[in-house]
């Protein structure tokens, strides 16, 4: 029998509390399949290519075009698509055509993840979203011991981190929040100070205290 995974004590306490423990999220994440592009169905891939053509008609199939990101995982596909959208200032459209385009892209990305068995939580509140956001760097760094400075490379930034990123990402996509979604898939290292800024913006937008402690969220 496979033992129930737990998060080591180091790293967990440094995450802002949201009322949802990182080890609870990690237990769920462990059970998820890897976000591998081989799981994307031909229909979902075609739908994403069609939707992405509205973002950048010169790029073609984003699955093929993202091969250098994340070893070709679906997270890499999402990184390419979302980064291109934000670079083209398509993150928060006000016109009907832009809103429809973003919904088509979002639905197509969610379809690719669904093919891989990764779907948003059934109940998703801003507080829950914040907990998933905060869990990403905790799980990413779960093999790092800040006391000794040692890294267990079998548990640091591994496939479990990819799963945690995917799970938080689909949650943000299901909320229609492309900015938060792009920051998540870019990762704490890739986003840099943008990680904290996006977290602050999310809390401000949704009225969530930055410590996550609000019974009504």
N, C-alpha and C positions, 0 to 999 in steps of 0.2 A: 504494500500500500504506500502511495506517495504521501509523505508527510505534508500537513497543512503549512503553506509558506507563511512566514511572518517577516515584518520589517525589523531589522536590528535597531537597537535603541539609539545608536548614533544616527544623526540626520533627521530623525522624526521630530524631535522637539524644536528644531529650528524653523519648522513650517508654521505659519500663522494658523491658529486654530479656527476651524469652521464647524465644529460639532460633529464632523465625520472623520474618524481616525484614518490615517493613511494606510494602516495595516488592513483595514476593512476593504478599502479600495484595492489594495494590492492583491488580496485574496481573490477578488473578482477578476482583476486583470490577469492573474496567473491562468485562469481558466479560459481566457479568450484565445482564439486562434491567432496566428501571426498575420499581420496585414500584408500579405504577399500578393503581388500582382497576378500570379498564376491563378488566383481564385476569382479574378474578375471575369464575368461572363462576357461573351462576344456582344450581347445586346447592351450591357452596361458600358462596355468600352466604346461602342458606337455612339451611345447617347452622350457620353462625356466628350468624345471628339467633336460631335455636332455642337454641343453647348460651348465648348472651348473656342470654337471657330468664331463665336460672337465676341470673344474677348481678344483674341489675336488670330486672325485668319492665316497668318504666315507660319504658325508653329506646327500645324498638323496634329497627329495623335499625341496627346500629352503623356500617355503611358510609355510610349517609345522615347519621347523627348526628355523624360525625367530619369533615364537610366542611371545617370551619374549621381543622383540623390538617393540617400538611404539604401544603397545597394539595390535600387529598383523597386522598393516597397511602395505600397499605396500611399504611405506618408510622403514619399518623394513626389508622387504624382500630385498630391494635394498641395505640397509646397510650391511646385511649379505653377499650378493653376491659380492659387490664391495670391502668390507674390506678383504674378503678372497682372492680376485684377487690380491689386492695390497700386502697383506702379502706373497703371492706366487710369487711376483715380475712379475706380468703379466700386469702391467699398460701400458707399452709402448713397445710392441713387435716389432721386426724388421723382423722376419721370416714370411713367408706366412701363415704357420699353425697357429701361434700365432695371426696374424692379423685377420684371418678367425674366430678363436675362439672368439676373443673379439667382432667381429661384430655380431656373433650369440648370444652372451650373451646380448649385447647392444640392439639388435633388439627384443630379448625376453622380456627384461625389459620394453622397450618402448611399446611393445604389451600389457603387463599387465596394464600399466598406460592408454593406449588408451582404454582398456576395461572399465576403470573407468571414461573415459571422459576427461582425462588430456593429452594433446598433446603439443608439442613445439610450440612456436610462429611461424606464417607463415613466417615472415621475422626476421631472427636472425643474427645480426652482433655482433662482439666482444663487442661493446659499449652497445648494448642491453643486452648481457649476463652479463656484469658487473653490469648493473642496477638491473637485477634480483638477482644476487648474493648479492648485497648490501641491497636489500629489505628484504632478509630473516631475518637478525637480527633486523631490524626495526619493522617488523611485529611480530616477536617473542616477542619483548619487548614493544609492543604497549600499554600494560596495566600498564607499569611501569612509574611512575613520578619521575624523578631524582631530582626534586626540593624538594619534600616532602619525597621521599623515599618510598611512598606508592605504593602498587600493587593492581590493580583491577584484581582479579583472574578469573573473567569471560571473560577477554580479553587478558590475558597473557599466552603465550604458549598453545593456544587452537587449535581447529581443523583448524582455519584459518591459523595458523602457519604451520600445517601439509600440507595444500594446497599450501602455498607459497613455502615450501621446495620441494614439488612434482613438481611444475611448473618450478622452477629453475633447479631442477635435470634433468627433461626430456630435458630441453634446453641444458644442458651440455652434456648429453648423445647423443643428436642429433649432437653435434659437435665432438663426439668421444673423449671427454676429461674425462677420467675416474678419474683422480686425482681431478679435480674440482668437479666432480659429487660426489665422495666419501666424500669430505670435506663438501659439501652442506648437504648431508643426515646425516652426523655425527653431524652437527649443530655447531653454534658458541661456545657453552659450551663444547661439546664433542671434538671439534677440538682444542680448546684453541688457543695458539699462531699460530697453523697451519692454522687458518682461515685467518689471515693477510698474512702469508707466501704464501699461495695458491693464494690469491688475487694478491700479488706482482708478483708471477710467471706467472699468467694468463696475467697480463698487459704487462709484459716483452715479453712473447711469441707472443702475438698478436699485440704488438706495440700500446697499448692503454695507454694514460697518466693516471696516478693513480688517478687524479681527474675526469677522464672520459670525460673531455671537449675536444673533437676533432670532428669537423664537418665531417671528412672523415671516421670515424670509423663505 
